[in-house]
Amino acid sequence: MIRSFAENEVKPLAAEVDEQERFPMETVEKMAKLGIMGIPIPKQYGGQGGTVQMYIMAVEELSRVCATTGVIVSAHTSLCMAPILEHGTEEQKMKYLPKLASGEWIGAFGLTEPNAGTDAAMQQTTAVDAGDKWILNGTKIFITNASYANVFIVMAMTDKSKGTKGISAFIVEKGMPGFSIGKKELKMGIRGSATCELVFENCEVPKENLLGQLGKGFSIAMKTLDGGRIGIASQALGIAQGAMDETVKYTKERKQFGKAIAQFQNTQFQMADLKTKVEAARFLVRSAAWKKDNGIPYSADAAMAKLFAAETAMEVTTKAVQFHGGYGYTREYPVERMMRDAKITEIYEGTSEVQRMVIAGHLFK
Amino acid sequence: MNIIVCIKQVPDTTEIKIDPVKGTLIREGVPSIMNPDDKGGLELALRLKDQFGANVTVVSMGPPQADVIMREAFAMGADRAILLSDRKFAGSDTLATSYALAGLCKTLDYDLIIAGRQAIDGDTAQVGPEMAEHLGLPQVSYVCDAKKLDNGNLLVHKENEDSVQVLEVEGKCLLTVLASAFEARYMTVSGIVEAYNKEVEVWNADKVGYDESRLGLSGSPTKVFQSFPKAMKAPGEVHEVSEEEAVELIVNKLKEKHII
């Protein structure tokens, strides 16, 4: 179902969304109608009652034709709805999840700051207890879905002296006084995704919008990213699969030296290796999702899935462009876009280096 | 309103190849799908359900693997699914198939039966109309539009080669439907989740009660003698000339094509 939706509704827009750096709102509305914006959220909170596995397969299929659409769903689901579902109070869940899961609202997540990237503990955004409300000050950058989102999970320092244990998580709504969206980034890939700054100037957040316990924000952020990584791994997997499919099609059609380039052993051997890597990535991704669905610790699995899938996506798309030759370098064929889109999967929601840190951390603990 | 929709699992013939020696379909590795015209029929049923409220039951005859399309029907919005599955049905032609499906319909309470015009693996367009004959129902085939009127009758558009016939049908009837006229909806995510919590009822021949001589191979007067792909051949040229001129013409043609 997601594949036919992706082929019929998403693929035709992919090049245009990239070219014009346009957020595909019409696709989000269609996905909302079909339930794609709330797949792993229980029915009692307005979701579809599906599994993480179903959700990440949807992200893969969407990303196979348009990585922008894949990350919109992934950030919305893994980075905004998941932390509310896992750490929110019953009131918070009832207030936010039905509107998010139905796709009426879009969700986002704010952790990264100009001086707190991979070193996420260096949060400079502050939240001060002002009696009946929290006052937030600071700037977040590179926030996916920002200018279209209604709800943001935002990390801020509530007690600097406690280090990471002084960070707390907040649910911030669009339109809260003192909250604005800053400049939009011009990116190499996933250009339809709205990536912007969040600016908090004495932003007033109601007391009840603290997510989880005071001082647990860093831990919530790390757990959220563990889950998010399965989504991004699926996005990377989708991009890799999409580039494979395009290359198989092209090399069967393209003739040089009197035969289809798919008949050359160089093509066959390289493609066989790439196919093997894509399948290996798929097993890692599915295994991480299976563990999350079954309540088994999956942090290292998610890191391995993301590391391997992202690097596979980069390799497959780079070689896909090579197989397409000069045509692959033009925007006439989608592999050019796929190669640009693939790069971000090695960077966001933890760079490949961070994934190695996480994996090694589990290995040598 | 109770609607029965007949659906069939077929190989996706857009991806199928034919064994050039045996002349049979190569089915390995070919995905199975819900037959497109049947999906159009299900879409019509679901549109009637959306507008007027209805209970939609999908029925199929096939091996247990057909479970997949029954669940797809659930995920699109069908309420009940019955799969006739029994070795006694094996080898059925259209007559035996329509007899089996009609027998199943007799045991159900219905106001309307919808079938696809034809299946893409057989292209006979016979099963629907034959079912109507077994059941003694009026039928409209090649349906491209259908609406329910205030008086309860159906206003049906039937597509002919060069015209459209508009018919008002009173009472129970059977329609066969064109996929092109009813673009099928997507399954929904919640539909997919629920599809696996619902039961596909699998019925054997005994559950319906048939004259068994009319089932399967013994009930099938049609035998496939041979199947073969159409040979594609360029149209030839005919020249009415003398022997000498013929030799010259052939030599020139062969030179022209760089054969000699």
Boltz contact constraints between the chains, C-beta under 6 A:
constraints:
  - contact:
      token1: [A, 1]
      token2: [B, 186]
      max_distance: 6.0
  - contact:
      token1: [A, 1]
      token2: [B, 187]
      max_distance: 6.0
  - contact:
      token1: [A, 5]
      token2: [B, 186]
      max_distance: 6.0
  - contact:
      token1: [A, 34]
      token2: [B, 186]
      max_distance: 6.0
  - contact:
      token1: [A, 34]
      token2: [B, 188]
      max_distance: 6.0
  - contact:
      token1: [A, 35]
      token2: [B, 188]
      max_distance: 6.0
  - contact:
      token1: [A, 35]
      token2: [B, 189]
      max_distance: 6.0
  - contact:
      token1: [A, 35]
      token2: [B, 190]
      max_distance: 6.0
  - contact:
      token1: [A, 39]
      token2: [B, 189]
      max_distance: 6.0
  - contact:
      token1: [A, 48]
      token2: [B, 189]
      max_distance: 6.0
  - contact:
      token1: [A, 48]
      token2: [B, 190]
      max_distance: 6.0
  - contact:
      token1: [A, 48]
      token2: [B, 193]
      max_distance: 6.0
  - contact:
      token1: [A, 49]
      token2: [B, 193]
      max_distance: 6.0
  - contact:
      token1: [A, 50]
      token2: [B, 189]
      max_distance: 6.0
  - contact:
      token1: [A, 50]
      token2: [B, 193]
      max_distance: 6.0
